[in-house]
Amino acid sequence: MGSTTESSQPEQGLAVIKLVVAEDLYRAFQRCVWIQIHESGRTQLEIMDELVRDFLCKYEC
């Protein structure tokens, strides 16, 4: 989607997480992020940060 996730050099203070998933999950994720960006007005980075935070909280990490 954006250069933040596709760039070989992330912006300062950011790190890249690479996930390998089935193609249908990838498409669903991209569609969901796109919808969230357009409905909420938040950025891709904000949505991805929330996703990782929710994951970490769910598994009490």
GUVEXMI-816594 format. One record per residue: y, z, x of N, C-alpha, C in turn; residue number from 1. Coordinates in steps of 0.2 Angstrom, whole numbers, plus 2048, in hexadecimal, padded with zeros to 3 digits. Example, Ala and Ser with C-alpha at 12.3 -4.5 7.8 and 13.67 -1.06 7.14 Angstrom:
REM residues 2
<r><n_v>7E4</n_v><n_w>827</n_w><n_u>842</n_u><ca_v>7EA</ca_v><ca_w>827</ca_w><ca_u>83E</ca_u><c_v>7F0</c_v><c_w>827</c_w><c_u>842</c_u><n>1</n></r>
<r><n_v>7F5</n_v><n_w>823</n_w><n_u>840</n_u><ca_v>7FB</ca_v><ca_w>824</ca_w><ca_u>844</ca_u><c_v>800</c_v><c_w>827</c_w><c_u>840</c_u><n>2</n></r>
This chain:
REM residues 61
<r><n_v>7FA</n_v><n_w>800</n_w><n_u>804</n_u><ca_v>800</ca_v><ca_w>800</ca_w><ca_u>800</ca_u><c_v>806</c_v><c_w>800</c_w><c_u>804</c_u><n>1</n></r>
<r><n_v>808</n_v><n_w>806</n_w><n_u>807</n_u><ca_v>80E</ca_v><ca_w>806</ca_w><ca_u>80B</ca_u><c_v>80D</c_v><c_w>806</c_w><c_u>813</c_u><n>2</n></r>
<r><n_v>812</n_v><n_w>806</n_w><n_u>816</n_u><ca_v>811</ca_v><ca_w>806</ca_w><ca_u>81E</ca_u><c_v>80F</c_v><c_w>80D</c_w><c_u>820</c_u><n>3</n></r>
<r><n_v>810</n_v><n_w>812</n_w><n_u>81C</n_u><ca_v>80E</ca_v><ca_w>819</ca_w><ca_u>81F</ca_u><c_v>807</c_v><c_w>819</c_w><c_u>820</c_u><n>4</n></r>
<r><n_v>803</n_v><n_w>816</n_w><n_u>81B</n_u><ca_v>7FC</ca_v><ca_w>816</ca_w><ca_u>81C</ca_u><c_v>7F9</c_v><c_w>811</c_w><c_u>820</c_u><n>5</n></r>
<r><n_v>7FC</n_v><n_w>80B</n_w><n_u>821</n_u><ca_v>7FA</ca_v><ca_w>806</ca_w><ca_u>824</ca_u><c_v>7FC</c_v><c_w>805</c_w><c_u>82B</c_u><n>6</n></r>
<r><n_v>801</n_v><n_w>808</n_w><n_u>82D</n_u><ca_v>804</ca_v><ca_w>808</ca_w><ca_u>834</ca_u><c_v>800</c_v><c_w>80B</c_w><c_u>839</c_u><n>7</n></r>
<r><n_v>7FF</n_v><n_w>808</n_w><n_u>83F</n_u><ca_v>7FB</ca_v><ca_w>80A</ca_w><ca_u>844</ca_u><c_v>7FF</c_v><c_w>810</c_w><c_u>847</c_u><n>8</n></r>
<r><n_v>806</n_v><n_w>811</n_w><n_u>846</n_u><ca_v>809</ca_v><ca_w>817</ca_w><ca_u>849</ca_u><c_v>80D</c_v><c_w>81A</c_w><c_u>843</c_u><n>9</n></r>
<r><n_v>80A</n_v><n_w>820</n_w><n_u>840</n_u><ca_v>80D</ca_v><ca_w>823</ca_w><ca_u>83B</ca_u><c_v>814</c_v><c_w>826</c_w><c_u>83D</c_u><n>10</n></r>
<r><n_v>818</n_v><n_w>827</n_w><n_u>838</n_u><ca_v>81F</ca_v><ca_w>82A</ca_w><ca_u>839</ca_u><c_v>81E</c_v><c_w>831</c_w><c_u>83C</c_u><n>11</n></r>
<r><n_v>823</n_v><n_w>833</n_w><n_u>840</n_u><ca_v>822</ca_v><ca_w>83A</ca_w><ca_u>843</ca_u><c_v>821</c_v><c_w>83F</c_w><c_u>83E</c_u><n>12</n></r>
<r><n_v>81C</n_v><n_w>844</n_w><n_u>840</n_u><ca_v>81A</ca_v><ca_w>849</ca_w><ca_u>83C</ca_u><c_v>815</c_v><c_w>847</c_w><c_u>837</c_u><n>13</n></r>
<r><n_v>812</n_v><n_w>841</n_w><n_u>837</n_u><ca_v>80D</ca_v><ca_w>83F</ca_w><ca_u>832</ca_u><c_v>807</c_v><c_w>83D</c_w><c_u>836</c_u><n>14</n></r>
<r><n_v>801</n_v><n_w>83E</n_w><n_u>833</n_u><ca_v>7FB</ca_v><ca_w>83C</ca_w><ca_u>836</ca_u><c_v>7F7</c_v><c_w>837</c_w><c_u>831</c_u><n>15</n></r>
<r><n_v>7F3</n_v><n_w>833</n_w><n_u>833</n_u><ca_v>7EF</ca_v><ca_w>82F</ca_w><ca_u>82F</ca_u><c_v>7E8</c_v><c_w>831</c_w><c_u>82E</c_u><n>16</n></r>
<r><n_v>7E6</n_v><n_w>831</n_w><n_u>828</n_u><ca_v>7DF</ca_v><ca_w>833</ca_w><ca_u>826</ca_u><c_v>7DC</c_v><c_w>82D</c_w><c_u>824</c_u><n>17</n></r>
<r><n_v>7D6</n_v><n_w>82B</n_w><n_u>827</n_u><ca_v>7D2</ca_v><ca_w>825</ca_w><ca_u>825</ca_u><c_v>7CC</c_v><c_w>827</c_w><c_u>821</c_u><n>18</n></r>
<r><n_v>7CC</n_v><n_w>825</n_w><n_u>81B</n_u><ca_v>7C6</ca_v><ca_w>826</ca_w><ca_u>816</ca_u><c_v>7C3</c_v><c_w>820</c_w><c_u>815</c_u><n>19</n></r>
<r><n_v>7BC</n_v><n_w>820</n_w><n_u>815</n_u><ca_v>7B8</ca_v><ca_w>81A</ca_w><ca_u>813</ca_u><c_v>7B4</c_v><c_w>81C</c_w><c_u>80D</c_u><n>20</n></r>
<r><n_v>7B6</n_v><n_w>818</n_w><n_u>808</n_u><ca_v>7B3</ca_v><ca_w>819</ca_w><ca_u>801</ca_u><c_v>7B1</c_v><c_w>812</c_w><c_u>7FE</c_u><n>21</n></r>
<r><n_v>7AD</n_v><n_w>813</n_w><n_u>7F9</n_u><ca_v>7AB</ca_v><ca_w>80C</ca_w><ca_u>7F5</ca_u><c_v>7B1</c_v><c_w>809</c_w><c_u>7F3</c_u><n>22</n></r>
<r><n_v>7B0</n_v><n_w>802</n_w><n_u>7F3</n_u><ca_v>7B6</ca_v><ca_w>7FE</ca_w><ca_u>7F1</ca_u><c_v>7B9</c_v><c_w>7FF</c_w><c_u>7EA</c_u><n>23</n></r>
<r><n_v>7B5</n_v><n_w>801</n_w><n_u>7E5</n_u><ca_v>7B7</ca_v><ca_w>803</ca_w><ca_u>7DE</ca_u><c_v>7BB</c_v><c_w>809</c_w><c_u>7DF</c_u><n>24</n></r>
<r><n_v>7BA</n_v><n_w>80E</n_w><n_u>7E3</n_u><ca_v>7BE</ca_v><ca_w>814</ca_w><ca_u>7E4</ca_u><c_v>7C4</c_v><c_w>813</c_w><c_u>7E7</c_u><n>25</n></r>
<r><n_v>7C4</n_v><n_w>80E</n_w><n_u>7EC</n_u><ca_v>7CA</ca_v><ca_w>80C</ca_w><ca_u>7EF</ca_u><c_v>7CF</c_v><c_w>809</c_w><c_u>7EB</c_u><n>26</n></r>
<r><n_v>7CD</n_v><n_w>804</n_w><n_u>7E7</n_u><ca_v>7D1</ca_v><ca_w>801</ca_w><ca_u>7E2</ca_u><c_v>7D4</c_v><c_w>806</c_w><c_u>7DD</c_u><n>27</n></r>
<r><n_v>7CF</n_v><n_w>80A</n_w><n_u>7DA</n_u><ca_v>7D2</ca_v><ca_w>80F</ca_w><ca_u>7D5</ca_u><c_v>7D7</c_v><c_w>814</c_w><c_u>7D8</c_u><n>28</n></r>
<r><n_v>7D6</n_v><n_w>816</n_w><n_u>7DF</n_u><ca_v>7DB</ca_v><ca_w>81A</ca_w><ca_u>7E2</ca_u><c_v>7E2</c_v><c_w>816</c_w><c_u>7E3</c_u><n>29</n></r>
<r><n_v>7E1</n_v><n_w>810</n_w><n_u>7E5</n_u><ca_v>7E8</ca_v><ca_w>80C</ca_w><ca_u>7E6</ca_u><c_v>7EB</c_v><c_w>80B</c_w><c_u>7DF</c_u><n>30</n></r>
<r><n_v>7E8</n_v><n_w>80A</n_w><n_u>7DA</n_u><ca_v>7EA</ca_v><ca_w>809</ca_w><ca_u>7D4</ca_u><c_v>7EE</c_v><c_w>810</c_w><c_u>7D1</c_u><n>31</n></r>
<r><n_v>7EA</n_v><n_w>815</n_w><n_u>7D2</n_u><ca_v>7ED</ca_v><ca_w>81C</ca_w><ca_u>7D0</ca_u><c_v>7F3</c_v><c_w>81E</c_w><c_u>7D4</c_u><n>32</n></r>
<r><n_v>7F3</n_v><n_w>81D</n_w><n_u>7DA</n_u><ca_v>7F9</ca_v><ca_w>81E</ca_w><ca_u>7DE</ca_u><c_v>7FF</c_v><c_w>81A</c_w><c_u>7DC</c_u><n>33</n></r>
<r><n_v>7FE</n_v><n_w>813</n_w><n_u>7DB</n_u><ca_v>803</ca_v><ca_w>80F</ca_w><ca_u>7D9</ca_u><c_v>806</c_v><c_w>811</c_w><c_u>7D2</c_u><n>34</n></r>
<r><n_v>801</n_v><n_w>813</n_w><n_u>7CD</n_u><ca_v>804</ca_v><ca_w>816</ca_w><ca_u>7C7</ca_u><c_v>808</c_v><c_w>81C</c_w><c_u>7C8</c_u><n>35</n></r>
<r><n_v>805</n_v><n_w>821</n_w><n_u>7CC</n_u><ca_v>809</ca_v><ca_w>827</ca_w><ca_u>7CD</ca_u><c_v>810</c_v><c_w>826</c_w><c_u>7D0</c_u><n>36</n></r>
<r><n_v>811</n_v><n_w>821</n_w><n_u>7D5</n_u><ca_v>817</ca_v><ca_w>81F</ca_w><ca_u>7D8</ca_u><c_v>81C</c_v><c_w>81D</c_w><c_u>7D2</c_u><n>37</n></r>
<r><n_v>819</n_v><n_w>819</n_w><n_u>7CE</n_u><ca_v>81E</ca_v><ca_w>815</ca_w><ca_u>7C9</ca_u><c_v>81F</c_v><c_w>81A</c_w><c_u>7C3</c_u><n>38</n></r>
<r><n_v>81B</n_v><n_w>81E</n_w><n_u>7C1</n_u><ca_v>81C</ca_v><ca_w>823</ca_w><ca_u>7BC</ca_u><c_v>820</c_v><c_w>829</c_w><c_u>7BE</c_u><n>39</n></r>
<r><n_v>81F</n_v><n_w>82C</n_w><n_u>7C4</n_u><ca_v>822</ca_v><ca_w>832</ca_w><ca_u>7C6</ca_u><c_v>828</c_v><c_w>831</c_w><c_u>7CA</c_u><n>40</n></r>
<r><n_v>829</n_v><n_w>82B</n_w><n_u>7CD</n_u><ca_v>82E</ca_v><ca_w>82A</ca_w><ca_u>7D2</ca_u><c_v>82E</c_v><c_w>82D</c_w><c_u>7D8</c_u><n>41</n></r>
<r><n_v>828</n_v><n_w>830</n_w><n_u>7DA</n_u><ca_v>826</ca_v><ca_w>833</ca_w><ca_u>7E0</ca_u><c_v>824</c_v><c_w>82E</c_w><c_u>7E5</c_u><n>42</n></r>
<r><n_v>824</n_v><n_w>830</n_w><n_u>7EB</n_u><ca_v>822</ca_v><ca_w>82B</ca_w><ca_u>7F1</ca_u><c_v>81B</c_v><c_w>82B</c_w><c_u>7F2</c_u><n>43</n></r>
<r><n_v>818</n_v><n_w>826</n_w><n_u>7F5</n_u><ca_v>811</ca_v><ca_w>826</ca_w><ca_u>7F7</ca_u><c_v>80F</c_v><c_w>82C</c_w><c_u>7FB</c_u><n>44</n></r>
<r><n_v>814</n_v><n_w>82D</n_w><n_u>800</n_u><ca_v>812</ca_v><ca_w>833</ca_w><ca_u>804</ca_u><c_v>812</c_v><c_w>83A</c_w><c_u>800</c_u><n>45</n></r>
<r><n_v>816</n_v><n_w>83B</n_w><n_u>7FB</n_u><ca_v>816</ca_v><ca_w>841</ca_w><ca_u>7F7</ca_u><c_v>80F</c_v><c_w>841</c_w><c_u>7F3</c_u><n>46</n></r>
<r><n_v>80D</n_v><n_w>83B</n_w><n_u>7F1</n_u><ca_v>807</ca_v><ca_w>83B</ca_w><ca_u>7ED</ca_u><c_v>801</c_v><c_w>83D</c_w><c_u>7F1</c_u><n>47</n></r>
<r><n_v>801</n_v><n_w>83A</n_w><n_u>7F7</n_u><ca_v>7FB</ca_v><ca_w>83B</ca_w><ca_u>7FC</ca_u><c_v>7FB</c_v><c_w>842</c_w><c_u>7FF</c_u><n>48</n></r>
<r><n_v>801</n_v><n_w>845</n_w><n_u>800</n_u><ca_v>801</ca_v><ca_w>84C</ca_w><ca_u>802</ca_u><c_v>7FE</c_v><c_w>850</c_w><c_u>7FD</c_u><n>49</n></r>
<r><n_v>800</n_v><n_w>84F</n_w><n_u>7F6</n_u><ca_v>7FE</ca_v><ca_w>853</ca_w><ca_u>7F1</ca_u><c_v>7F6</c_v><c_w>852</c_w><c_u>7F0</c_u><n>50</n></r>
<r><n_v>7F4</n_v><n_w>84C</n_w><n_u>7F1</n_u><ca_v>7EC</ca_v><ca_w>84B</ca_w><ca_u>7F1</ca_u><c_v>7E9</c_v><c_w>84F</c_w><c_u>7F6</c_u><n>51</n></r>
<r><n_v>7EB</n_v><n_w>84F</n_w><n_u>7FC</n_u><ca_v>7E8</ca_v><ca_w>853</ca_w><ca_u>801</ca_u><c_v>7E8</c_v><c_w>85A</c_w><c_u>800</c_u><n>52</n></r>
<r><n_v>7EE</n_v><n_w>85D</n_w><n_u>7FE</n_u><ca_v>7EF</ca_v><ca_w>864</ca_w><ca_u>7FC</ca_u><c_v>7EA</c_v><c_w>866</c_w><c_u>7F7</c_u><n>53</n></r>
<r><n_v>7EA</n_v><n_w>862</n_w><n_u>7F2</n_u><ca_v>7E5</ca_v><ca_w>863</ca_w><ca_u>7EC</ca_u><c_v>7DE</c_v><c_w>864</c_w><c_u>7EE</c_u><n>54</n></r>
<r><n_v>7DC</n_v><n_w>85F</n_w><n_u>7F3</n_u><ca_v>7D5</ca_v><ca_w>85F</ca_w><ca_u>7F6</ca_u><c_v>7D4</c_v><c_w>866</c_w><c_u>7FA</c_u><n>55</n></r>
<r><n_v>7D9</n_v><n_w>867</n_w><n_u>7FE</n_u><ca_v>7D8</ca_v><ca_w>86D</ca_w><ca_u>802</ca_u><c_v>7D8</c_v><c_w>874</c_w><c_u>7FE</c_u><n>56</n></r>
<r><n_v>7DC</n_v><n_w>874</n_w><n_u>7F9</n_u><ca_v>7DC</ca_v><ca_w>87A</ca_w><ca_u>7F4</ca_u><c_v>7D5</c_v><c_w>87A</c_w><c_u>7F0</c_u><n>57</n></r>
<r><n_v>7D3</n_v><n_w>874</n_w><n_u>7EE</n_u><ca_v>7CC</ca_v><ca_w>874</ca_w><ca_u>7EA</ca_u><c_v>7C7</c_v><c_w>877</c_w><c_u>7EE</c_u><n>58</n></r>
<r><n_v>7C6</n_v><n_w>875</n_w><n_u>7F4</n_u><ca_v>7C1</ca_v><ca_w>878</ca_w><ca_u>7F9</ca_u><c_v>7C3</c_v><c_w>87E</c_w><c_u>7FD</c_u><n>59</n></r>
<r><n_v>7C8</n_v><n_w>881</n_w><n_u>7FB</n_u><ca_v>7CB</ca_v><ca_w>887</ca_w><ca_u>7FE</ca_u><c_v>7CB</c_v><c_w>886</c_w><c_u>806</c_u><n>60</n></r>
<r><n_v>7CE</n_v><n_w>881</n_w><n_u>808</n_u><ca_v>7CE</ca_v><ca_w>880</ca_w><ca_u>80F</ca_u><c_v>7D5</c_v><c_w>882</c_w><c_u>812</c_u><n>61</n></r>
